[in-house]
């Protein structure tokens, strides 16, 4: 399912940030898309309920951070599958070139399988980079398929909102693994070596995924 024409109204985030995403109301367009995806969801009642809750969190997060992520597709028919455009500085190198080019956004697919609720999962099993090509990170293989490794292993039951935060911090190198002597999580040895030699360029940004809002002033202050 493709999601377009999202509401531009000002979101109203909960006071406790990401832990309160379930309380973030969705604008009409997003609510209708969520209802359509839930109507087509398969699996046990428990699995359908979990997928619905995760999908709501993702859409709520896109409302809280409209300048950070945009949800382009959402499918709950079997696994939870979502295509997301994330705005963030991402290092790339074109084929045959040593020049580092910083892209400003990345398109990726996130797939959440039912087994992720019950057992630890490989950290590279959730995120697939769709664009741009040539992402130059130790956690991304030099050749397709361009999965993104978020950690050697991720715990059972991890939430999609946590996966999105891990994705952002990995892409912007606010978290990273560049030690080729400890290959856990290193899928591109050349990139790991290059970043070791250019460590002063890490991270690409220090901006948080979600900007904090200032507390409202009391009357008379």
C-alpha positions as CSV (number, residue, x, y, z in Angstrom):
1,X,0.0,0.0,0.0
2,X,1.4,3.4,-1.0
3,X,0.9,6.4,1.4
4,X,0.7,9.8,-0.2
5,X,-0.7,13.3,0.6
6,X,0.1,13.1,4.3
7,X,-1.3,15.8,6.6
8,X,0.9,18.8,7.3
9,X,-0.9,19.8,10.5
10,X,1.2,20.4,13.5
11,X,1.7,17.2,15.5
12,X,1.1,17.1,19.2
13,X,3.7,14.8,20.7
14,X,3.1,13.2,24.1
15,X,4.9,14.5,27.1
16,X,7.0,11.4,27.5
17,X,8.4,11.2,23.9
18,X,8.9,7.9,22.1
19,X,7.5,5.9,25.0
20,X,4.1,7.5,24.4
21,X,3.8,7.0,20.7
22,X,0.6,4.9,21.2
23,X,-1.1,8.1,22.4
24,X,-0.2,10.2,19.4
25,X,-3.4,10.7,17.3
26,X,-3.0,10.2,13.6
27,X,-4.4,12.6,11.0
28,X,-7.3,11.4,8.9
29,X,-5.2,10.2,5.9
30,X,-2.8,8.2,8.0
31,X,-5.6,6.7,10.1
32,X,-7.4,5.5,6.9
33,X,-4.2,3.9,5.6
34,X,-3.6,2.2,8.9
35,X,-7.1,0.8,9.0
36,X,-6.7,-0.5,5.4
37,X,-3.4,-2.2,6.3
38,X,-4.8,-3.7,9.4
39,X,-7.8,-5.0,7.5
40,X,-5.4,-6.9,5.2
41,X,-3.3,-8.3,8.1
42,X,-2.8,-12.0,8.4
43,X,-1.7,-14.3,11.2
44,X,-2.9,-15.0,14.7
45,X,-4.9,-12.4,16.6
46,X,-1.8,-11.7,18.8
47,X,0.4,-11.2,15.8
48,X,-2.1,-9.0,14.0
49,X,-2.5,-6.9,17.2
50,X,1.3,-6.5,17.5
51,X,1.6,-5.5,13.8
52,X,-1.1,-2.9,14.2
53,X,0.6,-1.4,17.3
54,X,3.9,-1.3,15.5
55,X,2.5,0.2,12.4
56,X,0.7,2.9,14.5
57,X,4.1,3.7,16.2
58,X,5.8,4.1,12.9
59,X,3.1,6.4,11.5
60,X,3.0,8.4,14.7
61,X,6.8,8.8,14.6
62,X,6.5,10.1,11.0
63,X,4.1,12.6,12.3
64,X,6.3,13.7,15.2
65,X,9.4,13.9,12.9
66,X,8.0,14.9,9.5
67,X,11.4,16.4,8.5
68,X,13.1,13.1,9.5
69,X,11.1,10.3,8.0
70,X,8.3,9.7,5.5
71,X,6.4,6.4,5.3
72,X,5.9,5.5,1.6
73,X,4.5,2.0,1.8
74,X,3.0,-0.2,4.5
75,X,2.0,-3.8,4.3
76,X,0.8,-6.1,7.2
77,X,-0.4,-9.0,5.1
78,X,2.2,-11.5,6.4
79,X,5.3,-9.8,8.0
80,X,5.2,-6.1,8.8
81,X,6.8,-4.5,5.8
82,X,7.3,-0.7,5.5
83,X,9.3,1.5,3.0
84,X,10.7,4.6,4.6
85,X,12.4,7.7,3.3
86,X,14.8,9.0,6.0
87,X,16.4,12.4,5.8
88,X,20.0,12.1,7.2
89,X,23.5,12.6,6.0
90,X,24.7,9.2,4.6
91,X,28.2,8.5,3.2
92,X,28.4,7.1,-0.3
93,X,31.1,6.3,-2.9
94,X,30.3,5.9,-6.6
95,X,31.6,2.8,-8.3
96,X,35.2,3.2,-9.4
97,X,35.6,6.5,-7.4
98,X,37.4,7.2,-4.2
99,X,35.5,10.4,-3.6
100,X,33.2,10.4,-0.6
101,X,29.8,11.9,-1.3
102,X,27.4,12.7,1.5
103,X,23.8,12.0,0.5
104,X,21.0,13.8,2.3
105,X,18.5,11.0,2.5
106,X,18.1,7.2,2.2
107,X,15.3,5.0,1.2
108,X,15.0,1.6,2.9
109,X,12.7,-1.3,3.6
110,X,12.1,-2.5,7.1
111,X,10.8,-6.0,7.6
112,X,9.6,-7.3,10.9
113,X,9.0,-11.1,11.1
114,X,7.0,-12.9,13.7
115,X,10.0,-14.9,14.9
116,X,11.5,-11.6,16.0
117,X,9.0,-11.6,18.8
118,X,10.3,-14.9,20.2
119,X,14.0,-15.3,19.4
120,X,17.1,-13.1,19.0
121,X,17.6,-12.1,15.4
122,X,20.8,-11.2,13.4
123,X,21.2,-7.4,13.4
124,X,21.3,-7.4,9.6
125,X,17.9,-9.1,9.2
126,X,15.6,-6.0,9.5
127,X,16.8,-3.2,7.2
128,X,17.4,-3.3,3.4
129,X,18.8,-0.2,1.7
130,X,17.0,0.7,-1.5
131,X,18.7,4.0,-2.4
132,X,21.2,5.5,-2.8
133,X,23.6,3.0,-4.1
134,X,27.2,2.8,-2.9
135,X,26.6,3.5,0.7
136,X,30.1,3.5,2.2
137,X,29.7,2.2,5.8
138,X,31.3,-0.8,7.5
139,X,27.8,-2.1,8.4
140,X,26.7,-2.2,4.7
141,X,28.1,-4.8,2.2
142,X,30.0,-3.3,-0.7
143,X,27.8,-5.4,-3.1
144,X,24.0,-6.0,-3.1
145,X,21.9,-7.0,-1.3
146,X,22.6,-3.8,0.7
147,X,21.4,-4.8,4.2
148,X,22.3,-2.6,7.2
149,X,23.7,-4.3,10.2
150,X,22.4,-2.7,13.4
151,X,24.2,-5.0,15.8
152,X,25.6,-8.5,15.8
153,X,22.4,-9.7,17.5
154,X,19.2,-8.0,18.5
155,X,17.0,-9.1,21.4
156,X,13.6,-10.7,20.9
157,X,10.6,-8.4,21.0
158,X,12.6,-5.3,20.0
159,X,10.2,-2.5,18.9
160,X,10.1,-1.0,15.4
161,X,10.6,2.5,16.8
162,X,13.9,1.2,18.3
163,X,14.9,-0.2,15.0
164,X,14.3,3.1,13.3
165,X,16.4,4.9,15.9
166,X,19.2,2.4,15.5
167,X,19.0,2.8,11.7
168,X,19.4,6.6,12.0
169,X,22.3,6.5,14.4
170,X,24.1,3.8,12.3
171,X,23.6,5.7,9.0
172,X,24.9,8.9,10.5
173,X,27.7,7.1,12.3
174,X,26.7,8.2,15.7
175,X,27.1,4.5,16.5
176,X,29.6,2.5,14.5
177,X,32.0,-0.4,14.3
178,X,35.2,0.2,12.4
179,X,37.4,-2.4,14.0
180,X,38.3,-4.9,11.3
181,X,40.0,-7.0,14.0
182,X,36.6,-7.6,15.5
183,X,34.5,-8.4,12.5
184,X,31.1,-8.7,14.3
185,X,29.0,-6.2,12.4
186,X,31.6,-5.3,9.8
187,X,30.4,-6.2,6.3
188,X,32.7,-3.9,4.4
189,X,36.3,-4.1,5.5
190,X,37.5,-1.4,3.0
191,X,35.0,1.0,4.5
192,X,36.0,0.1,8.1
193,X,39.7,0.7,7.2
194,X,38.9,4.0,5.5
195,X,36.9,5.3,8.5
196,X,39.7,4.3,10.9
197,X,42.0,6.6,8.9
198,X,39.4,9.3,8.8
199,X,37.9,9.0,12.3
200,X,37.8,12.8,12.7
201,X,34.9,12.8,10.2
202,X,32.8,10.7,12.6
203,X,30.0,11.3,13.3
204,X,28.4,12.8,10.2
205,X,26.0,14.7,12.4
206,X,25.2,15.0,16.1
207,X,21.6,15.9,15.5
208,X,19.2,13.6,17.4
209,X,16.6,11.6,15.6
210,X,13.8,13.5,17.3
211,X,14.2,17.1,18.3
212,X,13.2,17.8,21.9
213,X,10.5,20.3,22.4
214,X,10.8,23.0,24.9
215,X,8.6,22.7,28.0
216,X,5.7,25.1,27.9
217,X,6.1,28.2,30.1
218,X,3.8,28.6,33.0
219,X,1.4,31.5,33.0
220,X,3.0,34.7,34.3
221,X,6.6,33.5,33.7
